[in-house]
Amino acid sequence: MKEPRPELMATDDERAESPDFDALTDPKELVSGDRTRDDFFDAVLGLDSPATVSEVADRAGHGVDAAREYLEWFERMGIITQVTESPATYERNQEYLHWRRVQKLREEYTTDELLSRLETERERDESYGETFDVDSPDAVSITEHASDTDRAVEDVWNDASAWKTTRRRIGLLERALTAGPENATEERTAV
């Protein structure tokens, strides 16, 4: 191993003194606080409405100049979209998140596993349709169904929400089965 440059090495006097551990940076800050890109990534993924550069900087705990640079980069990557120019506001690109989830599904599961999960979700979807006697979770009248079935409104709302989640899963699983690396879609549809 190479020796550090002389100006970086402790002197004999410095070696004789005990280190001041209180003056050292807290390890928690080193692990979580210094990953600027990750801080901004977390901040933009948490956006549920358009936010200004300074709002994103505040969420990430970093400066406006850094926020501007990362936001421009995230926009080029497709993670966010710019909504207005003056002041510049940005919002999370939900399609990017869906695309990313589809890629994760393709990496984590085989085609047979994806098909099995899709079948399970379709059965769940059909069961919810029968339970509510409607074609879509958006058609559920929560208070009416709660009254008709003598169930709590909160329980019916939870079931309707779970049905919406099931529909989103079906969409993601279908996309994972039809999407693929470049040219793989053509090969799959040709077979």
LINBELBEL-V218056 format. One record per residue. N is the residue number from 1. RES is the residue in one small letter. SS is DSSP state (H for helix, E for strand, C for the rest). PHI is phi in whole degrees, -180 to 180 (none if undefined). NEAR is the number of other C-alpha atoms within 8 Angstrom. Layout:
# LINBELBEL-V218056
((N	RES	SS	PHI	NEAR) (N	RES	SS	PHI	NEAR))
This chain:
# LINBELBEL-V218056
((1	m	C	none	2) (2	k	C	-76	3) (3	e	C	-74	4) (4	p	C	-66	6) (5	r	C	-58	6) (6	p	H	-56	5) (7	e	H	-70	4) (8	l	H	-95	6) (9	m	C	-88	7) (10	a	C	-71	7) (11	t	C	-79	6) (12	d	H	-61	6) (13	d	H	-65	7) (14	e	H	-66	7) (15	r	H	-70	8) (16	a	H	-74	6) (17	e	C	-85	6) (18	s	C	-74	5) (19	p	C	-68	4) (20	d	C	-91	6) (21	f	H	-65	5) (22	d	H	-68	5) (23	a	H	-82	5) (24	l	C	-75	6) (25	t	C	-69	7) (26	d	C	-60	6) (27	p	H	-55	6) (28	k	H	-61	7) (29	e	H	-68	9) (30	l	H	-67	9) (31	v	H	-77	8) (32	s	H	-106	7) (33	g	C	-94	9) (34	d	C	-99	7) (35	r	C	-96	8) (36	t	H	-53	9) (37	r	H	-58	7) (38	d	H	-65	7) (39	d	H	-62	11) (40	f	H	-71	14) (41	f	H	-62	8) (42	d	H	-61	9) (43	a	H	-64	11) (44	v	H	-75	11) (45	l	H	-70	7) (46	g	C	-85	7) (47	l	C	-71	10) (48	d	C	-116	6) (49	s	C	-155	6) (50	p	C	-56	10) (51	a	E	-133	10) (52	t	E	-78	10) (53	v	H	-59	13) (54	s	H	-68	9) (55	e	H	-66	8) (56	v	H	-66	13) (57	a	H	-59	14) (58	d	H	-62	9) (59	r	H	-61	8) (60	a	H	-84	11) (61	g	C	78	7) (62	h	C	-135	9) (63	g	C	-76	9) (64	v	H	-66	9) (65	d	H	-63	6) (66	a	H	-65	9) (67	a	H	-60	14) (68	r	H	-59	9) (69	e	H	-63	8) (70	y	H	-68	10) (71	l	H	-64	11) (72	e	H	-62	8) (73	w	H	-67	8) (74	f	H	-62	10) (75	e	H	-67	11) (76	r	H	-62	7) (77	m	H	-78	7) (78	g	C	92	9) (79	i	C	-73	11) (80	i	E	-133	13) (81	t	E	-129	10) (82	q	E	-83	10) (83	v	E	-95	9) (84	t	E	-131	8) (85	e	E	-99	7) (86	s	C	-136	5) (87	p	C	-76	6) (88	a	E	-67	10) (89	t	E	-125	13) (90	y	E	-131	14) (91	e	E	-136	14) (92	r	E	-67	14) (93	n	C	-92	10) (94	q	H	-61	6) (95	e	H	-63	6) (96	y	H	-61	9) (97	l	H	-64	9) (98	h	H	-65	9) (99	w	H	-59	8) (100	r	H	-64	8) (101	r	H	-64	9) (102	v	H	-62	12) (103	q	H	-62	9) (104	k	H	-62	8) (105	l	H	-60	11) (106	r	H	-65	12) (107	e	H	-75	7) (108	e	H	-87	6) (109	y	C	-128	9) (110	t	C	-78	8) (111	t	H	-60	8) (112	d	H	-63	7) (113	e	H	-66	8) (114	l	H	-63	13) (115	l	H	-63	10) (116	s	H	-65	8) (117	r	H	-63	9) (118	l	H	-62	11) (119	e	H	-61	8) (120	t	H	-61	8) (121	e	H	-68	12) (122	r	H	-66	10) (123	e	H	-64	8) (124	r	H	-63	10) (125	d	H	-61	11) (126	e	H	-63	8) (127	s	H	-63	8) (128	y	H	-63	10) (129	g	H	-60	12) (130	e	H	-69	8) (131	t	H	-61	6) (132	f	H	-91	8) (133	d	C	58	6) (134	v	C	-140	9) (135	d	C	-87	6) (136	s	C	-147	7) (137	p	H	-63	11) (138	d	H	-71	4) (139	a	H	-89	7) (140	v	C	-76	10) (141	s	C	-94	6) (142	i	H	-60	10) (143	t	H	-67	7) (144	e	H	-65	7) (145	h	H	-65	12) (146	a	H	-61	12) (147	s	H	-67	8) (148	d	H	-65	7) (149	t	H	-105	6) (150	d	C	56	6) (151	r	C	-116	10) (152	a	C	-69	7) (153	v	H	-56	9) (154	e	H	-61	6) (155	d	H	-65	8) (156	v	H	-66	12) (157	w	H	-60	9) (158	n	H	-61	8) (159	d	H	-66	9) (160	a	H	-65	11) (161	s	H	-66	9) (162	a	H	-63	8) (163	w	H	-65	12) (164	k	H	-61	9) (165	t	H	-63	8) (166	t	H	-60	12) (167	r	H	-63	10) (168	r	H	-64	8) (169	r	H	-62	9) (170	i	H	-58	11) (171	g	H	-60	8) (172	l	H	-67	11) (173	l	H	-64	14) (174	e	H	-63	9) (175	r	H	-65	9) (176	a	H	-64	13) (177	l	H	-79	11) (178	t	H	-100	8) (179	a	C	-89	8) (180	g	C	-173	10) (181	p	C	-60	6) (182	e	C	-49	5) (183	n	C	74	7) (184	a	H	-68	9) (185	t	H	-63	11) (186	e	H	-63	7) (187	e	H	-65	8) (188	r	H	-67	8) (189	t	H	-75	6) (190	a	H	-78	5) (191	v	C	-88	4))
